[in-house]
């Protein structure tokens, strides 16, 4: 199961849940426990209540994560491209992977920006 769809950049619901849970753990441990219980029991109503209440914070955390990944991909690709291919023959595979991640997260960033 992909957490970020490579064709569209869409984020899997589980990713939103993990980011929200992390925010709740840092700011309201009691709410984090309730949200975790709702996730485990499939209580979609409670989950949606928390998601709505903390949407702007979850969105901001996801944007921060996505933009950090984009920056890392650019830097790591530039570093990889500086290596001697005779000594590092797998560089093209690494660069191709980084480009896939970069392209995916570029689409993800655009989707997140549309949300606010």
LINFEN-V246152 format. One line per field, one symbol per residue. ss: DSSP state (H for helix, E for strand, L for the rest). Layout:
ss=???
This chain:
ss=LLLELLLLLLELHHHHHHHHHHHHHHHLHHHHHHHHHHHHHLLHHHHHHHHHHLHHHHHHHHHHHHHHHHHHHHHHHHHHHLLLLLLLLLHHHHHHHHHHHHHHHHHHHHHHHHHL
